[in-house]
Amino acid sequence: MELNALIIDDEKMIVDSLHMILAESGLFKSIVQASDGVDACRKIDNQTFSLIVVDINMPKLDGLGVIKHIKEKEVNSKAEILLISGGFNHENVQIASDFDIKYVLAKPFNAKKFVNKLTEILKEMKKSQNFAA
C-alpha cells in the first residue's frame, strides 16, 4: 500500500510537527505541505492523497472551503480527511457533519492525541481498502 498525505495549516510549527510524526510512521510515500487553502486546492487538483489533514482557520481560503473544493470537484474524494482547529464552534461542526467528515481534532493537541487519531484513521482505511493508487 502506498499512502500520500497532505498537511494544510498556516502555522509552520504545526505543519512541521505533523510532518515529522507522519514521516516517523514510515507509512507515507510522500508528505506534501500547504500553508493556505488556495495552495492546498492546487495540490489537491494535481496529486492523489490518501490522507488530508486540514486546519479550519487559514488565510486566502479556509479549511471548509478546501473540503468543499474536494467534494464539489470530486478530486481526492477517497481521501480520509482529518479536520483540525482551535476554533470549533457549532457552525463548523455542523458544516463538517454536512460534508461527512468523520475525523476532527481540537487544537491544542499533543503528538499522542494525533497518533491516536491517525491510528483510528489508518484502521478504517485498511478495513475499507481505501488507499490511493
C-alpha positions in Angstrom: 0.0 0.0 0.0 1.3 3.4 -0.9 0.0 6.3 1.1 0.3 10.0 0.4 -0.5 12.7 2.8 -1.3 16.4 2.6 -0.9 18.7 5.6 -2.7 22.1 5.3 -2.1 24.6 8.1 -0.9 28.2 8.2 1.1 27.5 11.4 4.5 26.3 10.3 5.3 24.7 13.7 2.1 22.5 13.4 2.9 21.5 9.9 6.5 20.6 10.7 5.4 18.6 13.8 2.7 16.7 11.9 5.1 16.1 9.0 7.6 14.6 11.4 5.0 12.3 13.0 3.8 11.1 9.6 7.3 10.6 8.4 8.3 8.6 11.5 5.4 6.3 11.0 7.1 5.1 7.8 3.7 4.6 6.1 3.7 7.5 3.8 5.4 7.6 0.4 5.1 11.3 0.2 4.0 14.0 2.6 3.1 17.3 1.0 2.6 20.6 2.8 0.4 23.7 2.1 0.2 26.9 4.1 -3.2 28.1 2.8 -6.3 26.8 1.2 -5.6 28.1 -2.3 -2.2 26.4 -2.4 -3.8 23.3 -1.0 -6.5 23.2 -3.7 -3.8 23.4 -6.4 -2.0 20.5 -4.9 -5.2 18.5 -4.4 -6.0 19.0 -8.1 -2.6 17.7 -9.2 -1.9 14.8 -6.9 -3.8 11.9 -5.2 -3.8 11.8 -1.4 -4.9 9.1 1.0 -4.9 11.4 4.0 -5.6 15.1 4.1 -5.1 17.0 7.4 -6.7 20.4 7.2 -7.0 23.3 9.6 -10.2 25.3 9.5 -8.8 28.8 10.1 -6.4 29.8 7.3 -5.7 32.8 5.0 -7.0 33.1 1.4 -9.3 30.0 1.7 -10.3 28.3 4.9 -10.3 24.6 5.6 -14.0 24.3 5.0 -13.5 25.9 1.6 -10.9 23.3 0.8 -13.2 20.5 1.8 -16.0 22.0 -0.3 -13.5 22.0 -3.3 -12.7 18.3 -2.7 -16.4 17.3 -2.5 -17.6 19.5 -5.5 -14.8 18.6 -7.9 -14.7 15.0 -6.6 -10.9 15.3 -6.6 -9.3 13.1 -3.9 -12.8 12.1 -2.9 -11.5 8.8 -1.5 -9.1 10.6 0.8 -9.7 10.5 4.5 -9.9 14.0 5.9 -8.8 15.0 9.4 -10.1 18.4 10.3 -8.1 20.3 13.0 -8.9 23.6 14.6 -8.5 25.7 17.7 -11.9 27.3 17.0 -14.5 24.6 16.7 -18.0 26.1 17.1 -21.5 24.8 16.4 -21.5 26.1 12.8 -18.1 24.5 12.0 -19.2 21.1 13.5 -22.4 21.3 11.5 -20.6 22.0 8.2 -18.1 19.2 8.9 -21.0 16.9 9.5 -22.8 18.0 6.3 -19.6 17.1 4.4 -19.4 13.8 6.1 -16.1 14.5 7.9 -15.6 11.7 10.4 -12.4 12.8 12.0 -11.8 16.0 13.9 -9.1 17.1 16.4 -9.3 20.2 18.5 -6.2 22.3 19.0 -4.1 22.4 21.0 -3.3 18.7 20.8 -0.2 16.7 21.6 1.6 14.1 19.5 -0.1 11.2 21.3 -3.6 12.5 20.5 -2.6 13.0 16.8 -1.1 9.5 16.7 -4.2 8.0 18.3 -6.4 9.7 15.7 -4.0 8.7 12.9 -4.2 5.1 14.1 -8.0 5.2 14.1 -8.0 6.6 10.5 -5.5 4.0 9.2 -7.5 1.2 10.7 -10.6 2.5 8.9 -8.7 2.9 5.7 -7.4 -0.7 5.9 -10.8 -2.0 6.6 -12.3 -0.3 3.6 -9.2 -0.8 1.4 -9.5 2.9 0.7 -5.9 3.5 -0.5 -4.9 5.9 -3.2 -3.0 4.3 -6.0 
